[in-house]
Amino acid sequence: MTISDTGSFILRGTAAAGALRLVAIDSTAIVEEARRRHHLSKTATAALGRSLSASVLLAILLGKKTDSRVTLRIQGDGPIGWIVAEGSADGQVRGYVREPGADLPVRASDGKLDVGGLVGHDGELALTRLLDNAEPWTGSVPLVSGEIAEDVAAYLASSEQIPSAVLLGVYEEGGRVARSGGLIVQAMPGASDETLAALEANIQRMGPITENLRQYSLMEVMQRAAQGLDLQLVTEAQAARFECRCSRERASGSLLYFGAAERQDMIREGGQEVVCHWCNEHYQITPDEIAALDAQETHARA
């Protein structure tokens, strides 16, 4: 598959003879879909967009299987409340925020979006992943800045003992997401001090990731991060997408958590709307479908 075959995509590579592992994503289509579905403010789009990019990159870095999945939850004391993003190593991503309309003015110091202020500084980043035995495991760290990238890097260093450079950015123009993406460079065991110094110098020379995403292709962004370190792509581009696991059947089945009397009220009122918090899809469950749930429950008890 070539890059032109997909909207959002993932690239993977190594550098410095395998001493560095790189995973990058162009998440523009994914974040625009999230913005549209959740009616996100400009700063909330940047906050969720960075988190969505991070979640799928972390699923690839930390997972051992193609269906490895991680859930990233970020909660500070800022007006957005919490952010939840779920990514899978197969490129499937979804997520939401507590307050999609929350927004802040740009920072007076540099004119950039105040994602850190929207998230807040007093809180934690928690990451849940499925282990090989399918049992969930969660690690967490206190928030460093609320800017997402710094917090993900702190998590990797503290909970996973993986020194990494984490770059995440979202650029909006005309009310839409024009470019969004991210890059994580992981230092493998045995990486030399010279390699790490060269990587650090490259990252500093690059400047803000958002500006890089505006000016360069994702491949060029990776090359800039690994300049002089012999970047080698290890796979072809992999498609990535905003995709939810909700369905009409699951939405209908969720009404079984209500009592029979409550479902009868729903029938008399002409049905019940169920909204998926992950993707904001609205399902209108009809009276006949609700009655079928009652029959299903009665049969199960017989």
C-alpha positions in Angstrom: 0.0 0.0 0.0 1.3 3.4 -0.9 0.7 6.6 1.1 -1.7 8.0 -1.5 -4.0 5.0 -0.8 -5.1 6.3 2.6 -6.1 9.4 4.4 -4.4 8.9 7.8 -1.4 6.6 7.9 1.5 5.3 10.0 5.1 4.9 9.2 7.7 2.8 11.1 11.4 2.8 11.0 14.7 2.4 12.7 17.9 4.5 12.8 21.5 4.3 14.1 21.7 0.6 13.2 18.6 -0.3 15.2 19.5 1.8 18.3 16.5 4.0 17.7 12.9 3.0 16.8 10.6 5.5 15.2 6.9 5.4 14.8 5.0 8.3 13.2 1.4 9.0 12.2 -0.3 11.5 9.9 -3.6 11.7 11.8 -5.1 14.6 9.9 -8.2 12.7 8.7 -8.7 11.1 12.1 -8.6 14.3 14.0 -10.8 16.1 11.6 -13.4 13.3 12.0 -13.2 13.6 15.8 -13.6 17.4 15.6 -16.7 17.0 13.4 -18.3 14.3 15.4 -17.8 15.8 18.8 -18.2 19.5 17.8 -14.9 20.3 19.4 -13.6 23.8 20.1 -10.3 24.8 18.5 -8.2 24.1 21.6 -10.2 20.9 22.5 -9.5 19.7 18.9 -5.7 20.1 19.6 -5.9 18.4 22.9 -7.9 15.4 21.7 -6.0 15.3 18.4 -2.6 15.0 20.2 -4.1 12.3 22.4 -5.5 10.3 19.5 -2.1 10.3 17.8 -0.4 9.3 20.9 -2.7 6.4 21.6 -2.1 4.6 18.4 1.7 5.2 18.5 1.7 3.8 22.0 -0.3 0.8 21.0 2.4 0.0 18.4 5.3 0.7 20.7 4.0 -1.2 23.7 2.1 -4.0 22.0 3.3 -7.4 20.8 0.3 -8.2 18.5 -1.3 -6.5 15.6 -4.5 -6.0 17.7 -2.8 -4.7 20.8 -4.8 -1.8 22.2 -4.2 0.9 24.7 -6.5 3.5 26.4 -5.0 6.8 27.3 -6.8 8.8 29.9 -5.7 12.3 30.8 -7.4 14.3 33.6 -6.2 17.6 35.0 -7.8 20.5 36.7 -8.5 22.5 33.5 -11.9 23.2 31.9 -11.8 20.3 29.4 -12.3 17.8 32.3 -10.9 14.5 31.0 -9.6 13.2 27.7 -9.9 9.6 26.7 -8.3 8.1 23.6 -8.1 4.5 22.5 -5.7 3.3 19.9 -5.0 -0.1 18.4 -1.8 -1.3 16.6 -3.9 -2.1 13.6 -4.5 1.7 13.1 -8.0 1.9 14.7 -8.5 5.0 16.9 -11.4 6.6 18.8 -11.7 9.1 21.6 -13.7 11.9 23.4 -13.4 14.6 25.9 -15.6 15.6 28.9 -16.2 19.2 27.7 -15.9 19.4 23.9 -16.8 23.1 23.8 -14.2 24.2 26.4 -11.7 26.7 25.0 -9.1 29.2 26.1 -7.5 32.2 24.4 -4.1 31.7 22.7 -1.1 32.1 25.0 0.0 35.7 25.3 3.7 34.6 25.4 3.8 33.0 21.9 0.3 33.1 20.3 -0.1 29.3 20.4 -3.1 27.3 21.5 -3.1 26.9 25.3 -3.6 23.1 25.5 -1.7 22.9 28.8 -4.1 25.4 30.3 -7.2 23.6 28.9 -6.0 20.3 30.3 -4.6 21.7 33.6 -1.4 20.9 35.4 -2.7 19.2 38.6 -3.8 15.6 37.6 -2.5 12.4 36.0 -2.0 10.5 32.8 -3.1 6.9 33.0 -2.5 4.3 30.3 -4.3 0.9 30.3 -3.2 -1.8 28.0 -4.1 -5.5 27.5 -1.3 -7.9 28.4 -0.7 -11.2 26.6 -3.1 -12.9 29.0 -5.8 -10.3 28.1 -5.8 -8.9 31.6 -5.7 -5.1 31.6 -2.8 -3.4 33.2 -2.8 0.3 34.1 0.2 2.6 34.8 -0.1 6.3 35.7 2.1 9.4 36.2 1.4 12.9 37.4 0.9 15.4 34.7 4.0 17.3 33.8 2.5 20.2 31.7 -0.8 19.1 30.3 0.6 19.7 26.8 0.2 15.9 26.2 3.6 15.1 24.5 5.6 15.9 27.6 3.2 13.9 29.7 3.4 10.9 27.4 7.3 11.1 27.4 7.2 11.2 31.3 4.9 8.1 31.3 7.2 6.1 29.0 10.3 7.0 31.1 8.7 6.3 34.5 6.2 3.5 34.0 7.8 1.7 31.0 11.5 2.7 31.5 11.7 3.7 27.9 13.5 6.9 27.2 11.8 8.5 24.3 11.3 11.8 22.3 7.6 12.5 21.8 6.3 15.0 19.3 2.6 15.7 18.8 0.9 18.5 16.9 -2.4 19.7 15.4 -2.7 22.6 13.0 -6.2 24.1 12.3 -7.1 26.5 9.5 -10.4 27.8 8.4 -12.2 25.9 11.2 -10.9 22.5 10.0 -7.9 20.3 10.8 -5.3 21.1 8.1 -2.5 18.9 9.5 -2.2 16.6 12.5 0.3 14.0 13.5 3.0 12.7 15.8 6.3 11.0 16.2 7.8 8.9 18.9 11.5 8.0 18.8 12.4 5.3 21.3 15.9 4.7 22.4 16.6 1.0 22.5 18.8 -0.7 25.2 22.5 0.0 24.4 21.9 3.2 22.4 25.2 5.1 22.7 25.6 8.5 24.2 26.6 9.8 20.8 23.4 8.6 19.2 21.3 10.1 21.9 23.1 13.4 21.7 22.6 13.5 17.9 18.9 12.7 18.3 18.5 15.5 20.9 20.3 18.0 18.7 18.1 17.0 15.7 14.9 17.4 17.8 16.0 20.8 19.1 16.9 21.9 15.6 13.5 20.9 14.2 11.5 23.2 16.4 7.8 22.8 17.0 6.3 19.7 15.4 3.2 21.6 14.2 5.4 23.8 12.0 7.2 20.7 10.7 3.9 19.0 9.8 2.8 22.2 7.9 6.0 22.3 5.9 7.1 18.7 5.4 5.7 15.3 4.6 5.6 12.7 7.4 8.5 10.9 5.9 10.5 14.2 5.8 9.6 14.8 9.5 11.1 11.4 10.4 14.2 12.1 8.3 14.7 15.4 10.1 14.5 13.7 13.5 16.9 11.0 12.4 19.3 13.2 10.3 22.7 11.7 10.1 21.5 8.5 11.8 20.6 6.4 8.7 16.8 6.2 8.9 15.4 2.9 7.5 11.7 2.3 7.0 10.8 -1.2 8.2 7.3 -1.5 6.7 5.1 0.2 4.1 2.6 2.8 5.1 -0.2 1.4 7.3 -3.7 2.9 7.1 -5.1 4.5 10.2 -8.7 5.6 10.8 -11.2 6.9 13.3 -13.3 3.9 13.9 -15.6 3.0 16.8 -16.7 -0.5 17.9 -20.3 0.7 18.7 -23.2 -0.7 16.7 -27.0 -0.5 16.7 -27.1 -4.0 18.3 -24.8 -2.9 21.2 -26.8 0.4 21.6 -30.0 -1.6 21.8 -28.4 -4.1 24.2 -27.4 -1.4 26.6 -31.0 -0.8 27.5 -31.0 -4.2 29.3 -29.2 -2.4 32.1 -32.5 -0.6 32.7 -35.4 -2.2 34.6 -38.4 -3.6 32.8 -40.6 -0.7 34.1 -38.2 1.9 32.7 -38.2 0.1 29.3 -42.0 0.2 29.3 -41.8 3.9 29.8 -39.4 4.1 26.8 -41.9 2.2 24.7 -44.8 4.5 25.7 -42.7 7.5 24.8 -42.0 6.2 21.3 -38.5 4.7 21.8 -35.2 5.7 23.2 -32.1 7.5 21.8 -28.7 6.0 22.7 -25.6 8.1 22.1 -22.1 6.5 22.0 -19.7 8.7 24.0 -16.7 7.4 22.0 -17.9 8.7 18.6 -21.1 10.6 19.3 -23.1 8.3 17.0 -26.9 8.6 17.8 -29.0 5.4 17.7 -32.8 5.8 17.8 -34.1 2.5 19.3 -37.7 1.8 18.3 -40.5 0.6 20.6 -40.5 -2.8 18.7 -36.8 -3.2 19.4 -37.2 -2.4 23.1 -40.1 -4.9 23.3 -37.9 -7.5 21.7 -35.4 -6.9 24.6 -38.1 -7.6 27.1 -39.0 -10.8 25.3 -35.2 -11.7 25.2 -34.9 -11.1 28.9 -38.0 -13.1 29.7 -36.7 -16.0 27.6 -33.3 -15.9 29.4 -35.0 -16.3 32.8 -37.3 -19.2 31.7 
